[in-house]
Amino acid sequence: MASFSLHGFPVSRGIAVGRAHLLKRAALDVQHYLVGQTQVEAEVRRLQNAFAVVHQELRTIWDELPADAPAELGAFIDIHILILSDPMLAEAPLDIIRSRHYNAEWALVTQIDQLTAQFDEIEDPYLRARKADIQQVAERVLKVLTGTAQLLPAAGDGDDAQAQLIVVAHDISPADMLQFRNRAFAGIVTDVGGQNSHTALVARSLDIPATVGLSNASQLIKQDDWLIVDGASGVVMVNPSQLMLDQYRELQAKMQRERKKLSKLKKTPAVTLDGTAITLLANIELPEDCAAAMEVGASGVGLFRSEYLFMGHSGYASKLPSEEEQFDAYRRAVRAMKGRPVTIRTLDIGADKRLDDFEQSTTNPALGLRAIRYCMAEPQLFLTQLRAILRASAFGPVKLLIPMLSHCFEVTQTLAMINQAKAQLIKSGQKFDAGIQIGAMIEVPAAALTLPSFIRHMDFLSIGTNDLIQYTLAIDRSDHEVAHLYDPLHPAVLMLLAMTVAAAAKAGIPLAICGGMAADPKLTRLLLGMGFRELSMPAPLLLSVKQEVLGCDLERVTPLVRKLLRNDDPAAIKQLIGQLAAVPAI
């Protein structure tokens, strides 16, 4: 068998060695035939039944989500349920059957083709990227109609003990990802996706080596081909030589030994070689995530993404979480962190994160009514959340973080709303921390460029690098067609980070950084050299970042970082990043 390599986007570190297991797409080239007038309603019911089966499948998947499942999975499944219930998908094909007498599969594919064609014409990358969700939902329905549903083999299947499965697919829906739990699989390879696509997010959460955006991997790779997935470089080797297999297995074993060594750093203080203390925090989506944060020795929660409480956390809730439900969740997180601070970000909804009753009217949702803008448009919803967060502050240290601020009036209006929530609690006799710290999330270039007007009103700042990068570069980080342009080392991005660090230092205000840059050990020395002293990241990556902190000598790293910041040549910047990594620990 011929050997060859494929190159895509690296999204989850590690090395996987095993046999290819192809997840086939539902056949879009379905049978096309006309049904007689007397059979039309029977065909309508057949399609309706298929929708009902898929709806129940998704409900069952949600109900059976294990406690340690990544929070993103529940949110993604909710999105698919909303799509499944949308009249454009659930009702339009029924009209096609009745008016044109198409069979159910033909009617569904006809409607999907029309919808995807409309999405292809949309300029906004956020909205255009939702095409993949529609296709994934439609494929689930087609699999029911055609009887082609496919499951992964259970762990232990097969006669080769060393041949773990590497899933190869055009794309993998969040619901299908749940098949991977307790299955004999080692890695993920997909044709589509970017570094922050659904598949990438879940792969990182499950700590599985993955490469996405390989274009035609599912067509070139055959069932049971030997594969090596290098999650760090984004390379997939197909039918490698025995020598290469042995080399990568040895490298894989070495990486596993290194991970075991990292566990010994849990109780080691995060202090650089020159004695500078660094605060390492964990990002969480649900209170249950606090256990993982405590397990790796996080100093607290740097980002509690509260929107996951709103995106179907209590199942397929038709109503938003009440004040009591929110309060209970925030209080559980505070208690679980045992005196360590918990920073709760207020509702960051909009763009590709939706509520059940959130209708997106703008044609450009990434730039529309999202985050603080949405909260200001729904003051009662915002006040309810603010009261719940404030009440939780009576049980331990809580910080309140406001996302996507870009105007001074948004700051003053937010502070007024917080004061109103406090007054309501005082009137009702509820306890809270009257001195709760309030921070601004810097993720819009306008905020970074006008920091003085924000700093004088806030107790702390937190940079959200994912949004800051995509808004600075006008790139949707989840769109595989432009994902190669998403660059955290772009000179403009580095300039905004450096400006924010300088302004915060001058004002003497605490500054944290979260998002992909804070979670990337290759960038840890860069961030420390820039002046960041508080980093927040997913719990599974904290110890890797801590290892970089412990081996960093700021007196030697800082001059290199200053040189890097004066450079605007991308090649030179990457070379200097390499030099930072090579600075020896002495």
Buried (B, 14 or more C-beta within 10 A) or exposed (E): EEEEEBEBBBBBBBBBBBBBBBBBBBBBEBEEEEBEEEBBEEBBEBBBEBBEBBBEBBBEBBEEBEEEBBBBBBBBBBBBBBBBBBEEBBBBBBEBBBEEBBBBBBBBBBBBEEBBEEBEEBEBBBBBBBBBBBBBBBBBBBBBBBEEEEEBEEEEEBEEEEBBBBBBBBBBBBBBBBBBBEBBBBBBBBBBBBBBBBBBBBBBBBBBBBBBBBBEBBEBBEEBBBBBBBBBEBBBBBBBEEEBBEEBBEBBEEBEEEBEEBEEBBEEEBBBBEEBEBBBBBBBBBBBBBEBBBBBBBBBBBBBBBBBBBBBBEEBBEEBBEBEBBBBBBBBBBBBBEEBBBBBBBBBBBBBBBBBEBEBEEEBBBBBBBBBBBBBEBEEBBBBBBBBBBBBBBBBBBBBBBBBBBBEEBBEBBBEBBEBBBEBBEEEEBEBBEEBBBBBBBBBBEBBEBBEEBBEBBBBBBBBBBBBBBBBBEBBBBBBEBBEBBBBBBBEBBBBBBBBBEBBEEBEBBBBBBBBBBBBBBBBBBBBBBBBBBBBBBBBBBBBBBBBBBBBBBEBBBEBBEBBBEBEEEEEBEEBBEEBBEBEEE
